[in-house]
Amino acid sequence: AGEGSNGSEDDYQVENAGHLDIQAPSPCMPNPCDLPPEATCDEDGVTLHTFVTPGVCSEDGLGGFTCAYDEPLDVDCSLSTKVCVGSVCIGEGEGVLPTEAGQIIITEFMARSQAGTDNGEWVELYNASLSPLDLKGCHLMDDGSDDFPIAQSVVLAPGDYAVIARSGDPEANHGLTFTLEAGSKLTLSNTEDEIVLACGNDMVEIDRVNYTSAWVLLETAIQLSADAYDAVANDDIDNWCLATASYGTSTMLGTPEGANETCAPPEPYLDWCELLEPVDVELVDNNTIDASAMVSIPVLTDLTSGIDTDDALLVDFGVGPRDVSPDGSVDWVFTPATGMDPYDDSLDGVVGADGYVGFMTDLAPGTYDFAFRVSLDSGATWTYCDAAPGSSNGYDVADAGKLTVYDPTNPCVPNQCTLPPLDYCQDENTLVVHLLEGLCTVDNMAAVCDYQPTPVACADTESCVDGECVLTGADNQPASEGDIIVTEFMARSVGGSGDNGEWVELYNPTLSELDLLGCTLSDDGGNLHVISASLPVAPAGYVVLAKSLDPVANWGLAADYSFGADFTLGNSGDEIILQCGDPAVTIDRIDYTSAAVVLSTSWQLGLSSYGGDNNDMSLWCPATAEYGTDARLGTPGLDNAECE
């Protein structure tokens, strides 16, 4: 082969044979460098740094390769009236307004960068959607008066952040890198507050974070864990943690406009424990006590609806001397408690908490306290659990369970004599009473009770009737005309017959309390009612006597006494006469005509006329104030208005 050769004519010649070189395959053939670095935006906000593809492939001599790309190819987004966001040029309006919850989420905030006036506060927002979103038309606000309307286009590419700062001054905000300045329209409380992002004319709530003082630490932002970036997860405080990376020009900790760290899983902690029942025990026939408790340990007892265990978790039940704290006491004795079985916290206890039972036996007669204790470090430290509200306010001996163990050989301990006979009348003037707790003595191993019956003389104005002294006649009845006066009455609360809303108001103008027991309420016709119960009227006080005490029937009237069907106020005119004593003395009387009868309206004596002639109806007028449940007019039991 080759030039000048004659092929087979001059036989085979090696030097004229064809030559083939076989080399190892190159990792650069074909060129694998087709994954350039991701395009990035310059700090000027308009320059997009991109890279030419494919890159230059070089063998590394070990069978591998390296890729090198040319210097970034810069694109000026402003030439097309756009800005650089994330890794693309985006024009105003090319991002869409968030319309659904969770498209933008709150991922970090600084509530207290310094003590006093704090211009270093900020909130970080993150685009959790798959599309560019424009914050123009959104509001960053709280449930109070804070409201920062975002009036300019702020387009966030998917996965991009925006930081809204209270101040744009780098000295005031500690060198913060931010997107927008909110000024005084953004204020984050150091105690508790809300951060709400709402968008559009309908103010659709896109995301919300409610926080308390537990989330606030000086010079430290709190951030959502990198593995919990959604609008539901950021509602759970367990998905947040304190920032550890520094930013800016001072000692601030946070990652504004940067990816957050992944928060370490929360450690279990004792939220509360509580002795449930019993809390007061007396043992007579046995010397064994059992009790129950509830224990709440977030990140542990809320894992399942049953009893959740851990190698380091210990729950004990103990008994010790009365009114002695178990903390540090060598006289308390504890035994391991066990989880309730069966147990379902949604049925048997408190959701997220677990129930335990404990018992103690072989207790000697005496008085004791009992409680539970909980340890999360295998017994190195303990929290003691008394009755409600339990450990949340510390251990108090007054809230411990109380136990009394009695000697079963002594029937008088505890005292069995707690059911005395009924008191009875020895005669019409003498009442025989008994001790509420009798004296107990032992006779032939049985309890014998002595309630020591004691005769007691009734008062001069009383008689003994059915085992009690009762008043037979009031000794402080009104005695003279004017001691009690009629000041208001309702003659027609409703149309028709059977008016149960009638009432009469009486007033005591004297300086002494007077009792109307035994007095009569009557008219010149056949109406007569004897007041059969003690009805005291304080000085300058009122009582209201009504047809009915039923609030449905009397329109919600708060009456002191009912005269029932014995007394009726006529609608065409009538008399109201109060008499007391024997012989009867007329204490007060008024005569009224139909002019004083107005439907649903009482007639009342003017307040300044209480000392005048209350039978002069020119001093009376219709009431204007409402009372009760159905817009009736009157002031029963209260001072009247003035009549014009």
Backbone torsions as a table, in degrees:
resi	resn	phi	psi	omega
1	ALA	NA	166.1	176.7
2	GLY	93.3	171.0	-177.3
3	GLU	-68.1	137.7	177.7
4	GLY	80.8	-1.3	178.9
5	SER	-90.7	156.1	-179.4
6	ASN	-111.3	18.0	179.5
7	GLY	61.2	-132.8	-175.5
8	SER	-78.3	-7.9	-178.3
9	GLU	-63.3	-33.4	179.1
10	ASP	-110.6	29.7	179.7
11	ASP	69.3	174.5	-177.4
12	TYR	-80.1	126.5	179.3
13	GLN	-121.4	123.8	-175.6
14	VAL	-57.6	-43.3	-175.9
15	GLU	-65.3	-18.8	179.0
16	ASN	-99.1	6.3	178.5
17	ALA	-75.4	158.4	174.0
18	GLY	-70.4	149.7	-177.9
19	HIS	-117.6	135.0	-179.3
20	LEU	-129.3	122.5	174.7
21	ASP	-104.3	125.1	176.9
22	ILE	-109.7	116.2	-179.3
23	GLN	-107.5	157.1	175.5
24	ALA	-60.2	143.7	-179.0
25	PRO	-62.9	144.2	-179.1
26	SER	-90.3	131.9	176.3
27	PRO	-66.7	-11.0	179.7
28	CYS	-94.9	4.4	179.9
29	MET	-121.2	114.4	-5.0
30	PRO	-74.5	168.1	-176.1
31	ASN	-62.7	115.7	-179.9
32	PRO	-87.4	-1.2	-171.6
33	CYS	-84.7	71.6	-179.4
34	ASP	-119.8	18.8	177.4
35	LEU	-123.7	77.7	-178.6
36	PRO	-67.9	162.9	174.5
37	PRO	-56.1	152.4	179.7
38	GLU	-64.7	139.1	176.8
39	ALA	-60.7	145.7	-178.9
40	THR	-132.8	157.2	178.2
41	CYS	-95.9	140.6	175.8
42	ASP	-74.3	162.1	179.2
43	GLU	-63.4	-19.3	-179.5
44	ASP	-73.8	-9.9	175.3
45	GLY	80.6	-0.3	-179.7
46	VAL	-127.1	-17.8	-176.5
47	THR	-95.8	126.1	178.2
48	LEU	-105.1	120.1	178.6
49	HIS	-91.0	115.9	178.0
50	THR	-119.3	173.5	-177.3
51	PHE	-132.5	143.8	179.9
52	VAL	-76.6	138.8	177.0
53	THR	-128.1	142.5	3.0
54	PRO	-79.3	163.1	176.7
55	GLY	-85.6	-175.9	179.4
56	VAL	-92.4	124.8	-177.8
57	CYS	-97.9	133.6	177.4
58	SER	-129.6	134.0	176.3
59	GLU	-73.0	145.1	-178.8
60	ASP	-98.7	5.8	177.8
61	GLY	79.1	-2.9	-180.0
62	LEU	-116.9	16.1	-178.4
63	GLY	91.4	-2.3	178.9
64	GLY	-108.4	-164.7	-178.0
65	PHE	-153.5	162.8	172.2
66	THR	-128.8	150.9	179.6
67	CYS	-112.8	137.6	174.4
68	ALA	-126.8	135.0	179.8
69	TYR	-112.5	150.0	-179.8
70	ASP	-60.6	167.0	174.9
71	GLU	-52.3	147.2	-177.6
72	PRO	-53.6	140.6	174.9
73	LEU	-92.7	111.7	-175.3
74	ASP	-84.8	135.3	176.5
75	VAL	-117.2	128.0	179.2
76	ASP	-90.0	101.5	-177.7
77	CYS	-63.1	-26.2	-175.7
78	SER	-68.4	-20.1	178.7
79	LEU	-64.7	-23.3	177.1
80	SER	-111.2	24.0	178.7
81	THR	55.7	48.1	179.0
82	LYS	-129.8	171.3	175.3
83	VAL	-122.2	160.3	179.8
84	CYS	-93.3	121.1	-179.2
85	VAL	-130.7	121.4	178.9
86	GLY	67.3	-96.4	179.5
87	SER	-138.9	21.0	-179.2
88	VAL	-141.9	160.7	171.7
89	CYS	-89.5	125.4	-177.0
90	ILE	-128.6	132.7	177.1
91	GLY	-92.1	163.1	178.8
92	GLU	-59.7	133.5	-178.8
93	GLY	88.4	-11.5	178.6
94	GLU	-74.8	-25.9	169.1
95	GLY	-85.0	148.6	-178.4
96	VAL	-103.4	155.5	179.9
97	LEU	-70.0	132.1	175.1
98	PRO	-58.9	134.9	-178.7
99	THR	-126.6	-9.1	-176.2
100	GLU	-126.9	145.4	177.8
101	ALA	-58.6	134.5	175.5
102	GLY	93.5	-7.4	177.3
103	GLN	-67.0	-40.6	172.1
104	ILE	-116.4	132.6	179.7
105	ILE	-125.1	154.4	176.4
106	ILE	-86.0	122.5	-173.1
107	THR	-117.3	-12.9	-178.5
108	GLU	-167.8	149.1	174.0
109	PHE	-155.9	151.3	176.0
110	MET	-114.1	110.2	-177.6
111	ALA	-95.2	-20.2	-176.5
112	ARG	-149.6	86.9	178.8
113	SER	-81.2	-20.3	179.2
114	GLN	-159.9	163.3	175.5
115	ALA	-74.9	156.3	179.5
116	GLY	77.0	-153.2	177.9
117	THR	-59.5	125.5	-170.2
118	ASP	-119.4	102.3	176.0
119	ASN	-95.3	7.9	-179.9
120	GLY	-99.1	13.1	179.5
121	GLU	-74.1	149.3	177.7
122	TRP	-161.2	160.7	178.1
123	VAL	-131.4	134.9	178.9
124	GLU	-105.6	132.4	177.2
125	LEU	-114.8	149.9	-175.7
126	TYR	-135.1	135.2	176.7
127	ASN	-83.5	103.6	-178.2
128	ALA	-92.1	4.6	-178.4
129	SER	-93.0	-175.1	179.1
130	LEU	-104.6	11.1	-177.5
131	SER	-131.4	153.6	173.0
132	PRO	-63.1	136.4	-179.6
133	LEU	-125.8	139.4	-178.4
134	ASP	-108.3	124.8	-177.8
135	LEU	-79.7	-5.2	179.1
136	LYS	-61.4	127.1	-176.7
137	GLY	98.2	-1.2	176.0
138	CYS	-95.4	164.9	177.0
139	HIS	-129.6	132.3	169.8
140	LEU	-100.0	120.7	-167.4
141	MET	-151.5	179.7	169.5
142	ASP	-129.2	-172.3	179.8
143	ASP	-80.9	-4.7	178.7
144	GLY	-98.7	-126.6	-174.2
145	SER	-100.4	-8.4	179.1
146	ASP	-68.3	131.4	178.0
147	ASP	-159.7	107.4	177.1
148	PHE	-106.8	105.0	177.9
149	PRO	-79.9	130.8	179.6
150	ILE	-89.3	106.1	-172.3
151	ALA	-97.4	-11.7	-179.3
152	GLN	-113.1	158.5	-178.4
153	SER	-69.1	124.8	174.1
154	VAL	-131.9	97.5	-175.5
155	VAL	-93.5	126.5	177.2
156	LEU	-111.3	121.3	172.6
157	ALA	-70.6	160.7	176.1
158	PRO	-53.2	130.5	179.7
159	GLY	83.9	3.8	-179.4
160	ASP	-94.9	159.2	-178.9
161	TYR	-113.8	155.8	167.3
162	ALA	-135.5	141.4	178.9
163	VAL	-117.9	123.9	177.0
164	ILE	-104.6	117.5	-172.8
165	ALA	-106.8	152.2	175.1
166	ARG	-70.6	-37.6	-178.0
167	SER	-131.6	143.4	175.0
168	GLY	-95.0	-1.2	179.7
169	ASP	-77.9	117.1	-176.9
170	PRO	-61.6	-26.5	176.7
171	GLU	-73.3	-34.8	-179.2
172	ALA	-80.6	-33.5	-176.3
173	ASN	-99.8	12.6	174.7
174	HIS	64.9	35.7	176.4
175	GLY	73.9	29.3	-177.5
176	LEU	-70.2	136.9	168.8
177	THR	-86.7	121.5	-172.6
178	PHE	-138.6	170.6	-178.5
179	THR	-106.2	-46.6	-178.3
180	LEU	-134.7	150.6	176.3
181	GLU	-107.3	123.8	-176.8
182	ALA	-96.9	-20.2	-177.3
183	GLY	65.4	-145.3	-175.9
184	SER	-72.9	-5.3	179.0
185	LYS	-77.4	-6.3	175.3
186	LEU	-123.0	114.1	177.0
187	THR	-136.5	123.4	179.9
188	LEU	-104.0	119.8	-177.9
189	SER	-68.8	152.2	177.1
190	ASN	-88.6	-7.3	-178.4
191	THR	-105.1	-65.9	174.4
192	GLU	-154.4	149.0	-175.3
193	ASP	-166.3	177.7	175.8
194	GLU	-126.8	146.8	171.5
195	ILE	-121.1	116.6	-174.2
196	VAL	-126.9	131.9	171.4
197	LEU	-109.6	116.8	178.8
198	ALA	-126.1	143.1	-172.1
199	CYS	-134.2	152.6	174.2
200	GLY	83.7	172.2	-179.7
201	ASN	-63.2	-30.0	-179.9
202	ASP	-87.7	2.5	179.0
203	MET	50.0	55.6	176.8
204	VAL	-67.3	127.8	-179.4
205	GLU	-76.5	112.5	-177.9
206	ILE	-85.8	-40.1	176.1
207	ASP	-158.4	158.0	-179.7
208	ARG	-150.1	141.2	170.5
209	VAL	-131.0	122.0	173.1
210	ASN	-102.0	124.0	-177.7
211	TYR	-127.0	161.1	177.6
212	THR	-119.6	-177.8	-178.8
213	SER	-63.1	-20.3	178.9
214	ALA	-65.5	-17.9	-178.7
215	TRP	-92.2	-3.5	-169.3
216	VAL	-109.8	122.6	176.6
217	LEU	-136.1	136.6	-177.8
218	LEU	-56.9	131.2	174.2
219	GLU	65.5	16.8	-176.2
220	THR	-134.8	125.5	174.5
221	ALA	-78.1	155.0	170.7
222	ILE	-109.4	135.0	-171.3
223	GLN	-131.1	149.4	177.5
224	LEU	-75.5	135.0	-179.9
225	SER	-58.0	141.2	-176.9
226	ALA	-60.5	-21.0	179.8
227	ASP	-97.5	15.8	-178.3
228	ALA	-133.6	38.7	-176.3
229	TYR	-82.5	74.3	168.9
230	ASP	-154.2	164.5	-170.8
231	ALA	-70.8	-18.4	176.8
232	VAL	-84.9	-45.8	-177.8
233	ALA	-63.3	-32.0	-177.4
234	ASN	-78.6	2.4	172.1
235	ASP	-85.5	-11.7	-174.5
236	ASP	-101.5	118.5	-178.0
237	ILE	-60.1	-24.7	-179.8
238	ASP	-67.8	-15.1	178.8
239	ASN	-94.0	5.7	178.9
240	TRP	-113.5	154.8	176.2
241	CYS	-153.8	167.0	179.7
242	LEU	-76.4	137.6	178.3
243	ALA	-68.3	150.8	179.1
244	THR	-121.7	-17.9	179.7
245	ALA	-83.5	145.2	-179.2
246	SER	-90.6	156.5	175.8
247	TYR	-145.0	164.2	171.9
248	GLY	72.0	-147.6	-169.6
249	THR	-109.1	-0.2	-177.9
250	SER	-134.2	-143.8	-172.4
251	THR	-99.7	22.8	-178.7
252	MET	-69.8	144.7	177.2
253	LEU	-115.4	129.7	-179.9
254	GLY	164.2	172.4	178.7
255	THR	-131.0	59.0	-178.6
256	PRO	-61.9	132.0	-177.5
257	GLU	63.4	20.0	177.8
258	GLY	-134.2	162.8	-179.0
259	ALA	-62.9	140.3	178.3
260	ASN	-80.6	163.6	174.2
261	GLU	-80.6	161.8	172.5
262	THR	-85.3	121.3	-177.1
263	CYS	-70.0	141.3	175.5
264	ALA	-66.0	144.8	178.8
265	PRO	-55.9	137.9	-179.9
266	PRO	-64.4	145.6	177.9
267	GLU	-86.5	142.2	175.0
268	PRO	-59.9	143.0	176.4
269	TYR	-144.7	150.4	179.9
270	LEU	-78.1	112.7	177.6
271	ASP	-79.7	-50.4	177.0
272	TRP	-165.0	158.2	170.1
273	CYS	-142.2	152.9	-172.3
274	GLU	-152.0	132.6	169.6
275	LEU	-69.3	122.7	-177.1
276	LEU	-89.1	-70.8	-176.8
277	GLU	-156.8	154.8	-9.2
278	PRO	-76.2	170.1	176.7
279	VAL	-117.7	-10.8	178.7
280	ASP	-144.6	113.7	-171.3
281	VAL	-128.0	136.5	171.0
282	GLU	-121.8	123.7	-179.8
283	LEU	-109.4	123.0	-179.1
284	VAL	-113.7	-51.3	-173.6
285	ASP	-94.9	-4.6	176.9
286	ASN	-149.5	170.7	-178.5
287	ASN	-128.1	38.2	177.8
288	THR	-121.7	131.3	177.2
289	ILE	-118.0	139.9	169.5
290	ASP	-129.1	147.4	-174.9
291	ALA	-146.6	167.5	180.0
292	SER	-128.8	157.0	-179.7
293	ALA	-144.4	161.2	175.3
294	MET	-121.3	137.5	-176.2
295	VAL	-128.5	128.9	178.5
296	SER	-117.4	115.3	179.4
297	ILE	-129.7	93.9	178.1
298	PRO	-52.5	143.9	-177.7
299	VAL	75.4	4.3	175.3
300	LEU	-135.6	-66.4	-175.9
301	THR	-72.5	-8.1	177.7
302	ASP	-100.0	9.3	-178.4
303	LEU	-71.8	-39.5	178.0
304	THR	-136.0	172.7	177.5
305	SER	-81.4	-9.8	177.9
306	GLY	-94.8	-158.7	178.8
307	ILE	-83.6	122.0	-179.5
308	ASP	-101.9	128.9	-174.5
309	THR	-115.1	163.8	176.5
310	ASP	-153.2	146.3	-176.8
311	ASP	-59.0	-30.8	-176.5
312	ALA	-90.7	-4.9	-177.4
313	LEU	-87.6	125.8	175.0
314	LEU	-127.6	135.3	174.4
315	VAL	-128.0	124.0	-177.6
316	ASP	-121.9	155.6	171.1
317	PHE	-116.1	136.8	-176.0
318	GLY	-140.1	157.8	177.4
319	VAL	-130.0	137.2	-179.9
320	GLY	-148.9	-178.7	-178.0
321	PRO	-60.9	148.0	179.4
322	ARG	-58.8	132.4	174.7
323	ASP	62.6	29.1	174.3
324	VAL	-117.6	128.4	179.3
325	SER	-68.7	140.5	178.9
326	PRO	-74.5	-17.6	-176.8
327	ASP	-68.4	108.6	178.6
328	GLY	85.6	-1.6	-178.1
329	SER	-84.8	134.5	177.0
330	VAL	-88.6	-4.8	-177.0
331	ASP	-92.1	-9.5	176.1
332	TRP	-82.6	144.0	177.4
333	VAL	-120.7	126.2	-178.9
334	PHE	-117.5	146.1	173.4
335	THR	-131.6	153.4	-178.8
336	PRO	-62.2	135.0	172.5
337	ALA	-90.1	162.3	-180.0
338	THR	-124.7	152.3	177.9
339	GLY	-66.6	142.6	177.9
340	MET	-59.4	138.6	-178.0
341	ASP	-142.8	115.1	3.2
342	PRO	-78.8	165.0	180.0
343	TYR	-150.8	133.1	173.9
344	ASP	-138.6	113.6	-171.8
345	ASP	-63.2	-21.1	178.4
346	SER	-78.7	-15.8	-178.2
347	LEU	-114.7	-37.8	-169.6
348	ASP	-104.3	-10.6	-173.8
349	GLY	-154.3	-134.6	179.4
350	VAL	-112.9	130.4	-178.4
351	VAL	-58.6	129.3	-178.8
352	GLY	91.8	-5.6	179.3
353	ALA	-118.8	157.5	-179.4
354	ASP	-116.2	148.0	-179.0
355	GLY	-102.0	140.6	179.8
356	TYR	-130.0	153.1	175.4
357	VAL	-127.8	146.7	177.5
358	GLY	-142.2	158.8	178.4
359	PHE	-146.4	159.9	178.3
360	MET	-142.8	137.5	-177.2
361	THR	-127.9	179.0	178.7
362	ASP	56.8	45.4	179.9
363	LEU	-91.4	130.8	178.0
364	ALA	-75.5	155.1	175.8
365	PRO	-54.1	138.4	-179.4
366	GLY	157.0	-173.6	178.8
367	THR	-115.1	138.9	-173.9
368	TYR	-139.8	164.0	163.3
369	ASP	-108.2	153.9	172.8
370	PHE	-139.8	152.3	-176.0
371	ALA	-163.6	174.1	172.4
372	PHE	-110.7	165.6	172.4
373	ARG	-143.0	152.3	-176.2
374	VAL	-132.5	138.0	175.4
375	SER	-130.3	138.7	175.1
376	LEU	-108.7	6.2	-179.4
377	ASP	-130.4	41.9	175.1
378	SER	61.2	26.4	174.9
379	GLY	99.0	3.3	178.2
380	ALA	-67.2	-38.7	176.8
381	THR	-135.0	154.6	-176.5
382	TRP	-132.9	147.6	168.3
383	THR	-115.3	130.8	-175.1
384	TYR	-97.1	141.3	-169.7
385	CYS	-118.2	106.2	175.4
386	ASP	-97.2	-171.5	-178.8
387	ALA	-74.7	173.3	-173.6
388	ALA	-45.6	135.3	4.9
389	PRO	-85.0	18.3	175.2
390	GLY	74.2	-150.3	-173.1
391	SER	-72.3	-9.2	-176.2
392	SER	-62.2	-23.8	176.8
393	ASN	-118.4	24.1	-179.8
394	GLY	82.0	173.5	-178.7
395	TYR	-90.5	132.8	179.3
396	ASP	-129.7	125.1	-178.3
397	VAL	-59.3	-27.4	179.4
398	ALA	-67.5	-23.6	-179.0
399	ASP	-99.5	2.9	176.4
400	ALA	-69.3	157.9	171.7
401	GLY	-64.7	143.0	-177.7
402	LYS	-112.1	128.0	-175.8
403	LEU	-127.8	131.6	172.6
404	THR	-123.6	124.5	177.1
405	VAL	-109.0	118.8	-176.7
406	TYR	-95.2	157.9	176.2
407	ASP	-77.9	113.4	-175.7
408	PRO	-66.2	-13.4	179.8
409	THR	-85.0	-6.0	-178.7
410	ASN	-115.9	103.0	-176.6
411	PRO	-69.9	-8.8	179.3
412	CYS	-95.7	3.6	176.9
413	VAL	-128.7	106.8	3.0
414	PRO	-75.5	167.3	-177.6
415	ASN	-62.7	120.2	179.0
416	GLN	-85.0	-6.4	-173.1
417	CYS	-92.7	74.3	-176.7
418	THR	-123.9	11.7	179.3
419	LEU	-125.7	77.7	-176.7
420	PRO	-68.7	157.0	173.8
421	PRO	-64.0	162.1	176.3
422	LEU	-69.1	142.4	173.0
423	ASP	-62.7	152.1	-178.0
424	TYR	-145.6	163.1	-179.3
425	CYS	-89.9	122.4	175.2
426	GLN	-75.4	-39.6	171.3
427	ASP	-154.2	-172.7	-173.7
428	GLU	-69.6	-10.7	-179.3
429	ASN	-118.3	-0.2	-173.4
430	THR	-129.1	128.2	177.5
431	LEU	-107.3	134.3	176.4
432	VAL	-101.7	121.4	-177.3
433	VAL	-113.7	163.9	-177.7
434	HIS	-129.8	155.0	173.5
435	LEU	-64.8	140.5	176.9
436	LEU	-67.9	-33.1	176.6
437	GLU	-123.6	113.2	-175.2
438	GLY	-77.1	171.0	176.6
439	LEU	-86.0	125.1	-175.4
440	CYS	-103.1	130.3	173.5
441	THR	-129.2	157.5	-177.1
442	VAL	-101.7	127.9	176.7
443	ASP	-132.4	109.6	178.9
444	ASN	57.0	46.7	177.9
445	MET	65.7	18.0	177.2
446	ALA	-122.2	149.4	179.4
447	ALA	-80.5	132.7	175.7
448	VAL	-117.8	127.4	-173.3
449	CYS	-106.9	137.0	175.1
450	ASP	-125.2	108.9	-178.0
451	TYR	-93.2	6.3	173.3
452	GLN	46.7	71.6	176.5
453	PRO	-58.3	132.9	-174.7
454	THR	-130.9	122.3	176.8
455	PRO	-71.2	137.5	177.5
456	VAL	-131.5	127.2	180.0
457	ALA	-76.4	134.3	174.5
458	CYS	-71.7	159.5	178.5
459	ALA	-67.4	164.2	-177.1
460	ASP	-59.4	-30.5	-177.1
461	THR	-93.9	10.0	-176.3
462	GLU	-122.9	160.2	172.0
463	SER	-132.4	154.9	179.0
464	CYS	-87.8	120.4	-178.7
465	VAL	-136.4	123.4	174.6
466	ASP	51.5	45.0	173.5
467	GLY	79.7	21.6	174.5
468	GLU	-156.1	153.6	175.4
469	CYS	-85.6	124.1	-178.0
470	VAL	-120.8	151.6	-178.2
471	LEU	-71.6	128.9	179.6
472	THR	-102.1	-10.0	178.2
473	GLY	-178.1	132.6	-176.4
474	ALA	-71.4	134.8	178.5
475	ASP	-95.4	4.2	177.7
476	ASN	-130.3	38.6	174.8
477	GLN	-66.8	154.6	169.1
478	PRO	-58.4	137.5	-175.3
479	ALA	-116.6	-20.6	-173.4
480	SER	-128.6	155.5	176.4
481	GLU	-57.2	133.5	178.3
482	GLY	91.1	-7.4	176.9
483	ASP	-61.9	-34.8	173.9
484	ILE	-130.2	137.8	-180.0
485	ILE	-127.7	151.4	173.9
486	VAL	-81.9	127.1	-176.4
487	THR	-120.3	-11.8	-179.1
488	GLU	-167.9	149.4	175.2
489	PHE	-153.8	150.9	175.1
490	MET	-115.6	109.3	-177.2
491	ALA	-94.4	-21.6	-175.5
492	ARG	-147.9	85.5	-179.2
493	SER	-79.3	-20.6	-177.8
494	VAL	-151.0	154.4	177.9
495	GLY	-72.6	162.5	178.6
496	GLY	84.4	-168.2	-179.1
497	SER	-98.9	175.2	178.5
498	GLY	68.2	48.4	-176.6
499	ASP	-85.4	103.3	178.5
500	ASN	-89.2	6.4	179.6
501	GLY	-99.8	11.4	178.9
502	GLU	-72.5	148.2	176.1
503	TRP	-160.7	161.2	178.2
504	VAL	-131.7	133.7	177.7
505	GLU	-105.9	131.5	177.4
506	LEU	-117.0	148.3	-175.6
507	TYR	-130.0	141.1	179.2
508	ASN	-103.0	105.1	-179.7
509	PRO	-86.5	1.5	-176.7
510	THR	-87.1	-178.9	179.5
511	LEU	-98.9	5.8	-177.5
512	SER	-124.1	152.6	173.6
513	GLU	-73.2	134.8	-179.8
514	LEU	-121.1	146.8	-178.6
515	ASP	-117.0	129.5	-176.4
516	LEU	-89.5	5.8	177.6
517	LEU	-55.8	125.6	179.1
518	GLY	91.1	-13.1	176.5
519	CYS	-74.6	164.5	-179.0
520	THR	-122.2	148.9	173.0
521	LEU	-116.8	122.1	-172.6
522	SER	-149.1	177.2	169.4
523	ASP	-132.5	-171.8	-179.2
524	ASP	-80.5	-5.6	178.1
525	GLY	-94.9	-132.9	-175.4
526	GLY	-102.3	6.1	-179.3
527	ASN	-79.9	128.2	176.8
528	LEU	-154.8	125.1	175.6
529	HIS	-129.5	130.1	176.0
530	VAL	-95.0	125.4	179.7
531	ILE	-73.3	113.0	-167.3
532	SER	-101.7	1.3	178.8
533	ALA	-130.6	156.1	177.6
534	SER	-59.0	128.0	-179.0
535	LEU	-135.0	79.1	-176.8
536	PRO	-71.9	144.9	176.6
537	VAL	-125.0	114.8	-177.7
538	ALA	-69.7	158.4	174.0
539	PRO	-56.1	133.3	-177.7
540	ALA	58.8	26.4	-179.9
541	GLY	-113.3	167.5	-177.8
542	TYR	-119.2	154.7	161.9
543	VAL	-131.9	149.0	179.7
544	VAL	-117.8	120.4	177.4
545	LEU	-102.0	127.3	-171.6
546	ALA	-126.7	158.6	174.2
547	LYS	-63.0	-41.7	-176.4
548	SER	-138.6	145.9	174.2
549	LEU	-95.8	-0.3	179.6
550	ASP	-74.3	116.5	-176.8
551	PRO	-64.0	-22.2	176.0
552	VAL	-74.0	-42.8	-177.4
553	ALA	-75.4	-32.5	-174.6
554	ASN	-102.5	17.1	175.6
555	TRP	64.2	37.9	175.2
556	GLY	77.7	18.1	179.5
557	LEU	-69.4	134.1	174.3
558	ALA	-94.4	91.5	-175.8
559	ALA	-98.8	158.9	-178.8
560	ASP	-98.7	-19.2	-172.2
561	TYR	-163.1	149.8	179.0
562	SER	-116.6	130.0	174.9
563	PHE	-95.2	-1.7	173.5
564	GLY	59.3	-143.4	-176.3
565	ALA	-84.8	-1.6	-177.3
566	ASP	-69.1	-23.4	-172.9
567	PHE	-136.5	133.0	-178.9
568	THR	-134.9	138.8	178.2
569	LEU	-93.1	117.5	-178.8
570	GLY	-68.9	146.7	-179.0
571	ASN	-85.9	-14.5	-179.0
572	SER	-104.9	4.8	-178.0
573	GLY	129.1	150.2	-177.4
574	ASP	-172.0	-178.3	177.1
575	GLU	-122.7	148.6	172.3
576	ILE	-123.1	112.5	-173.8
577	ILE	-123.3	125.9	174.9
578	LEU	-110.0	122.4	179.0
579	GLN	-127.7	145.1	179.9
580	CYS	-139.2	157.6	172.8
581	GLY	88.2	172.7	178.8
582	ASP	-139.3	107.6	4.1
583	PRO	-69.0	159.7	-174.2
584	ALA	-67.6	135.4	175.3
585	VAL	-114.4	130.7	176.6
586	THR	-76.0	111.6	-179.0
587	ILE	-81.9	-39.2	175.6
588	ASP	-159.0	155.3	179.5
589	ARG	-153.1	136.0	169.5
590	ILE	-131.5	146.0	176.0
591	ASP	-118.2	122.5	-178.3
592	TYR	-122.7	159.4	178.3
593	THR	-111.7	-177.9	-179.8
594	SER	-63.2	-18.5	179.0
595	ALA	-64.8	-22.9	-179.6
596	ALA	-92.5	8.7	-178.7
597	VAL	-112.3	108.5	179.7
598	VAL	-125.8	130.9	-177.1
599	LEU	-55.0	127.4	174.7
600	SER	66.5	14.3	-175.2
601	THR	-132.9	129.8	177.0
602	SER	-80.2	163.9	174.9
603	TRP	-112.6	128.8	-172.5
604	GLN	-133.6	147.8	176.5
605	LEU	-76.8	131.8	178.6
606	GLY	-58.0	139.9	-172.3
607	LEU	-56.0	-39.8	-177.4
608	SER	-77.5	-4.1	-179.2
609	SER	-101.6	10.6	-179.5
610	TYR	-60.0	-28.5	-179.0
611	GLY	-91.2	0.2	-178.3
612	GLY	-96.0	-160.6	-179.9
613	ASP	-85.8	101.6	-175.4
614	ASN	-76.6	-0.4	173.0
615	ASN	-91.7	3.3	173.1
616	ASP	-89.9	100.7	-172.2
617	MET	-68.7	-7.5	175.0
618	SER	-71.9	-14.9	178.3
619	LEU	-89.3	2.5	-176.9
620	TRP	-107.7	161.2	179.1
621	CYS	-159.5	162.7	178.2
622	PRO	-72.2	145.1	178.2
623	ALA	-73.3	154.7	179.3
624	THR	-122.6	-16.5	-179.4
625	ALA	-84.3	145.6	179.5
626	GLU	-86.5	151.4	172.3
627	TYR	-142.1	164.8	172.0
628	GLY	71.9	-147.5	-167.2
629	THR	-113.5	-4.2	-174.0
630	ASP	-142.8	43.3	171.4
631	ALA	59.1	32.7	170.3
632	ARG	-74.3	151.5	-177.0
633	LEU	-107.0	131.2	179.8
634	GLY	160.8	169.7	177.8
635	THR	-130.6	58.0	-177.3
636	PRO	-62.1	127.1	179.2
637	GLY	80.6	2.5	-178.6
638	LEU	-126.1	164.1	176.7
639	ASP	-60.0	139.9	178.2
640	ASN	-77.1	164.6	173.2
641	ALA	-81.9	169.8	174.7
642	GLU	-80.6	143.5	175.0
643	CYS	-92.3	132.4	-179.6
644	GLU	-83.0	NA	NA
